[in-house]
Amino acid sequence: MAWIRKDLLGLEELGKEEIELILSTAESFKEVSSREIKKVPALRGKTVVNLFYEPSTRTRVSFEVAAKRLSADVINIATESSSIKKGETLVDTGANIEALKADIIVIRHNASGAAAMLARRVNISVVNAGDGWHEHPTQALLDIFTLKEKLGHISGLKVSIVGDIAHSRVARSNIWGLTKLGAQVTVCAPKMLIPPEIEKMGVKVSDNINDALKDADAVNVLRMQFERDLGTAFPQQLEYFKNFGITEERLKKAKKNIIVMHPGPINRGIEIESSVADGANSVILEQVTNGIAVRMAVLFLVAQAQEKIAFSG
């Protein structure tokens, strides 16, 4: 199938074939990073603007590397030193970026729906790099890409997502992507961190970490967002680690080759033991590597769609 969307806003709106197209395109781009000269001319002459309203290391750098490996020009806008600090709205910022003849905006924003709102107001492509508690589509895509690379398939896999489900855009995007590709997903967390009616997304719910790990082919460990300080109901760090931390002892009761994932940044000794994060089952750094190929694929596909839309219009 051909990619026809000028934007990538979330996995909820994508069909199975669209997700598979991104994954297969990423597979073809991964080889580029192993070359002596790590570049292809796929986006030569294009400009990608990274517009990040929230702090980020992995995602912003990954998008920057991905764009440069496609030979695009890259502009990083630091919101703390831009006109945004003077009160400029997101729509005005987007309009000005479009007026500068940029081709793609990669946006991270603390408000759910910000990427979609911007995409409706500009004619250039918008890629969601995380919006509030809503979605983080490229993180889920790289997680799924890594699982497929390690295990050969997604359909039929049992994947447990453990941690702060309620506030996690990574969890939501992973759930949409994995279930559409036929995986069985279990979410595991303290009850106050499980969103109401999440079962409607097609997942199983557990508040017992041992049950969640027992038959899982992979566990995706989410960062506990203690900075949200949601009051006394929010679990304390040591309490959380005791009841839900991914430890060597707990993994002994899981499948021998269970894959351990984490989107980063890691809170060692809080959601995951250091020996597990650095252990043989961990693919955390492979996820980072695969993120480049996945984001190359996304930038390439939305740029191609944008050209087709402009030509047909």
C-alpha positions as CSV (number, residue, x, y, z in Angstrom):
1,M,0.0,0.0,0.0
2,A,1.0,3.6,-0.5
3,W,1.3,6.0,2.5
4,I,-1.2,8.9,2.1
5,R,-1.0,10.8,5.3
6,K,0.9,14.1,5.5
7,D,1.1,13.7,9.3
8,L,1.8,11.1,12.0
9,L,-0.3,12.0,15.0
10,G,-1.0,8.7,16.7
11,L,-1.3,4.9,16.3
12,E,-5.0,4.9,17.2
13,E,-5.9,6.3,13.8
14,L,-3.6,4.0,11.8
15,G,-4.7,0.7,10.3
16,K,-2.6,-2.5,10.6
17,E,-1.3,-2.2,7.0
18,E,-0.1,1.4,7.7
19,I,1.8,0.3,10.8
20,E,3.3,-2.6,8.9
21,L,4.4,-0.2,6.1
22,I,6.2,2.0,8.6
23,L,8.0,-1.0,10.1
24,S,9.0,-2.4,6.7
25,T,10.3,1.0,5.6
26,A,12.3,1.3,8.8
27,E,13.8,-2.1,8.2
28,S,15.1,-0.9,4.8
29,F,16.5,2.2,6.4
30,K,18.3,0.5,9.3
31,E,21.1,-0.6,7.1
32,V,22.1,3.0,6.5
33,S,23.3,3.4,10.1
34,S,25.8,0.6,9.6
35,R,27.5,2.3,6.6
36,E,30.8,4.1,6.7
37,I,28.9,7.2,5.4
38,K,25.6,7.1,7.2
39,K,23.5,9.1,4.7
40,V,21.0,8.7,1.9
41,P,19.7,11.6,-0.2
42,A,16.0,10.8,0.4
43,L,15.1,14.2,1.9
44,R,17.8,16.3,0.4
45,G,16.5,19.9,0.1
46,K,13.9,19.3,2.8
47,T,13.9,21.1,6.2
48,V,12.8,19.5,9.4
49,V,12.0,21.6,12.5
50,N,12.2,20.1,15.9
51,L,9.7,22.1,18.1
52,F,10.0,20.7,21.6
53,Y,8.0,22.3,24.4
54,E,9.1,19.6,26.9
55,P,12.6,18.5,27.9
56,S,13.9,15.6,25.8
57,T,17.2,13.9,25.0
58,R,16.6,10.6,23.2
59,T,13.6,11.6,21.1
60,R,14.9,15.0,20.0
61,V,18.4,13.7,19.2
62,S,16.9,10.6,17.5
63,F,14.8,12.8,15.2
64,E,17.7,15.0,14.5
65,V,20.0,12.1,13.6
66,A,17.2,10.5,11.5
67,A,16.6,13.7,9.5
68,K,20.3,14.3,8.9
69,R,20.8,10.7,7.7
70,L,18.1,11.4,5.2
71,S,20.1,14.5,4.1
72,A,17.5,16.9,5.4
73,D,18.4,20.3,7.0
74,V,17.4,20.4,10.7
75,I,16.5,23.3,12.9
76,N,16.0,22.8,16.6
77,I,13.8,25.4,18.4
78,A,14.5,25.8,22.1
79,T,11.2,27.1,23.4
80,E,12.8,28.6,26.5
81,S,14.8,31.1,24.3
82,S,12.2,31.6,21.6
83,S,9.2,34.0,21.1
84,I,7.1,31.3,22.8
85,K,8.4,32.8,26.0
86,K,6.9,36.1,24.9
87,G,3.4,34.6,24.6
88,E,3.4,33.4,21.0
89,T,0.7,30.8,20.4
90,L,1.4,27.3,19.0
91,V,-0.6,28.1,15.9
92,D,1.4,31.3,15.3
93,T,4.6,29.5,15.8
94,G,3.6,26.8,13.4
95,A,2.4,29.4,10.8
96,N,5.8,31.2,11.0
97,I,7.7,27.9,10.6
98,E,5.5,27.2,7.5
99,A,6.2,30.7,6.2
100,L,9.9,30.0,6.4
101,K,9.2,27.1,3.9
102,A,10.1,24.3,6.3
103,D,8.6,20.9,5.3
104,I,8.1,19.0,8.5
105,I,7.5,20.0,12.1
106,V,8.3,17.4,14.8
107,I,6.5,18.6,17.9
108,R,6.5,17.5,21.5
109,H,4.0,19.3,23.7
110,N,2.6,19.0,27.2
111,A,-1.0,19.3,26.0
112,S,-2.8,16.3,24.7
113,G,-4.1,17.0,21.2
114,A,-1.5,19.8,20.5
115,A,0.0,17.9,17.5
116,A,-3.4,17.3,15.9
117,M,-4.5,20.9,16.4
118,L,-1.3,22.1,14.8
119,A,-1.7,19.7,11.9
120,R,-5.1,21.1,11.1
121,R,-3.7,24.7,11.0
122,V,-0.7,24.2,8.8
123,N,-0.2,22.6,5.3
124,I,3.2,21.1,6.0
125,S,3.7,17.8,7.7
126,V,3.4,17.4,11.5
127,V,4.9,14.4,13.4
128,N,3.8,13.9,17.0
129,A,6.9,13.3,19.3
130,G,4.7,13.1,22.4
131,D,1.6,15.1,23.4
132,G,0.6,15.2,27.0
133,W,-0.8,11.9,28.2
134,H,-2.2,11.1,24.7
135,E,0.3,9.4,22.4
136,H,3.9,8.9,21.6
137,P,3.6,7.1,18.3
138,T,7.3,6.8,17.2
139,Q,8.3,5.4,20.6
140,A,5.7,2.6,20.2
141,L,6.8,2.0,16.7
142,L,10.4,1.5,17.7
143,D,9.3,-0.7,20.6
144,I,7.3,-2.9,18.2
145,F,10.1,-2.8,15.6
146,T,12.5,-4.1,18.2
147,L,10.2,-6.8,19.3
148,K,9.7,-8.0,15.7
149,E,13.4,-7.9,15.1
150,K,14.1,-10.0,18.2
151,L,11.2,-12.5,18.0
152,G,10.3,-12.5,14.3
153,H,6.6,-11.6,14.6
154,I,4.1,-9.6,16.7
155,S,0.9,-11.6,16.3
156,G,0.3,-13.9,19.2
157,L,3.0,-12.4,21.5
158,K,2.2,-11.7,25.1
159,V,3.5,-8.3,26.1
160,S,3.2,-6.8,29.6
161,I,3.4,-3.1,30.1
162,V,4.3,-2.3,33.7
163,G,4.4,1.1,35.5
164,D,2.6,4.4,35.4
165,I,-0.1,3.5,32.9
166,A,-2.4,6.3,33.8
167,H,0.0,9.1,32.7
168,S,1.8,7.3,29.9
169,R,1.5,8.3,26.3
170,V,4.0,5.5,25.6
171,A,1.6,2.9,27.0
172,R,-1.3,4.2,25.0
173,S,0.6,4.1,21.7
174,N,2.0,0.7,22.4
175,I,-1.4,-0.7,23.2
176,W,-2.9,0.6,20.0
177,G,0.0,-0.7,17.9
178,L,0.5,-4.1,19.5
179,T,-3.2,-5.0,19.6
180,K,-3.7,-4.0,16.0
181,L,-0.9,-6.3,15.0
182,G,-2.4,-9.2,17.0
183,A,-0.4,-9.2,20.3
184,Q,-2.0,-9.9,23.7
185,V,-1.3,-7.0,26.0
186,T,-1.4,-6.9,29.8
187,V,-1.0,-3.7,31.8
188,C,0.2,-3.9,35.3
189,A,0.4,-1.2,38.0
190,P,-0.9,-0.1,41.3
191,K,-4.7,0.3,41.0
192,M,-4.5,4.1,41.2
193,L,-2.3,4.1,38.2
194,I,-4.7,2.1,36.0
195,P,-7.0,4.3,33.9
196,P,-10.7,3.6,34.2
197,E,-12.1,1.3,31.5
198,I,-8.7,0.7,29.9
199,E,-10.0,-2.8,29.1
200,K,-12.0,-1.2,26.3
201,M,-8.6,-0.8,24.5
202,G,-8.4,-4.6,24.3
203,V,-5.9,-5.3,27.2
204,K,-5.9,-7.4,30.3
205,V,-5.4,-5.6,33.7
206,S,-3.3,-6.9,36.6
207,D,-2.0,-5.4,39.9
208,N,0.2,-8.5,40.5
209,I,3.6,-8.2,39.0
210,N,4.4,-11.9,39.2
211,D,1.2,-12.7,37.3
212,A,2.0,-10.1,34.6
213,L,5.5,-11.6,34.1
214,K,4.6,-15.3,34.3
215,D,3.8,-16.0,30.6
216,A,5.0,-12.8,29.0
217,D,7.3,-12.8,26.0
218,A,8.3,-9.2,26.7
219,V,7.9,-6.7,29.4
220,N,7.9,-3.0,28.7
221,V,8.9,-1.1,31.8
222,L,7.6,2.5,32.1
223,R,9.2,5.3,34.0
224,M,7.4,6.1,37.2
225,Q,6.5,9.8,37.0
226,F,7.0,10.8,40.6
227,E,7.5,14.5,39.6
228,R,3.7,14.6,39.1
229,D,3.3,14.6,42.9
230,L,-0.3,13.6,42.8
231,G,-0.7,13.4,46.5
232,T,-0.6,10.6,49.1
233,A,-2.3,8.1,46.9
234,F,0.7,8.0,44.6
235,P,3.1,5.2,45.6
236,Q,6.4,6.1,47.2
237,Q,9.5,5.1,45.4
238,L,10.7,2.3,47.7
239,E,7.1,1.0,48.1
240,Y,6.7,0.9,44.3
241,F,10.0,-1.0,43.7
242,K,9.2,-3.5,46.4
243,N,5.8,-4.3,44.8
244,F,6.4,-3.7,41.1
245,G,10.1,-3.3,40.4
246,I,11.6,-5.6,37.7
247,T,14.3,-7.5,39.5
248,E,16.5,-10.5,38.7
249,E,14.6,-12.5,41.3
250,R,11.2,-11.8,39.6
251,L,12.6,-12.6,36.2
252,K,13.7,-16.1,37.4
253,K,10.0,-16.9,37.5
254,A,9.4,-15.6,34.0
255,K,10.2,-17.1,30.6
256,K,14.0,-17.6,30.3
257,N,14.3,-15.4,27.2
258,I,11.8,-12.7,28.2
259,I,12.7,-9.4,26.5
260,V,13.0,-6.4,28.8
261,M,12.3,-3.0,27.3
262,H,12.2,0.6,28.7
263,P,11.5,3.8,26.8
264,G,13.9,5.8,29.0
265,P,14.9,7.7,30.9
266,I,15.5,4.8,33.4
267,N,15.1,5.3,37.2
268,R,17.4,2.6,38.4
269,G,16.3,1.0,41.6
270,I,12.8,2.4,41.3
271,E,11.1,0.7,38.4
272,I,14.0,-1.6,37.3
273,E,17.1,-3.1,38.9
274,S,20.4,-2.1,37.3
275,S,21.4,-5.6,36.8
276,V,18.2,-6.2,34.7
277,A,18.6,-3.0,32.8
278,D,22.1,-3.9,31.8
279,G,21.5,-7.7,31.6
280,A,21.2,-10.2,28.8
281,N,17.4,-9.9,28.5
282,S,17.6,-6.1,28.1
283,V,17.2,-4.5,24.6
284,I,17.0,-0.9,25.9
285,L,20.0,0.3,23.9
286,E,18.8,-1.6,20.8
287,Q,15.5,0.4,21.1
288,V,17.5,3.6,20.9
289,T,19.4,2.4,17.8
290,N,16.1,1.2,16.2
291,G,14.5,4.6,17.0
292,I,16.7,6.2,14.3
293,A,15.5,3.8,11.5
294,V,11.9,4.1,12.6
295,R,12.0,7.9,12.6
296,M,13.8,7.9,9.3
297,A,10.9,5.9,7.9
298,V,8.2,8.2,9.4
299,L,9.9,11.4,8.1
300,F,10.4,9.8,4.7
301,L,6.8,8.7,4.4
302,V,5.1,11.9,5.5
303,A,7.4,13.9,3.2
304,Q,6.4,11.6,0.3
305,A,2.7,12.0,1.1
306,Q,3.1,15.8,1.3
307,E,4.7,15.9,-2.1
308,K,1.8,13.9,-3.6
309,I,-0.8,16.1,-1.9
310,A,1.0,19.3,-3.2
311,F,1.2,17.8,-6.7
312,S,-2.4,16.7,-6.9
313,G,-3.6,20.0,-5.5
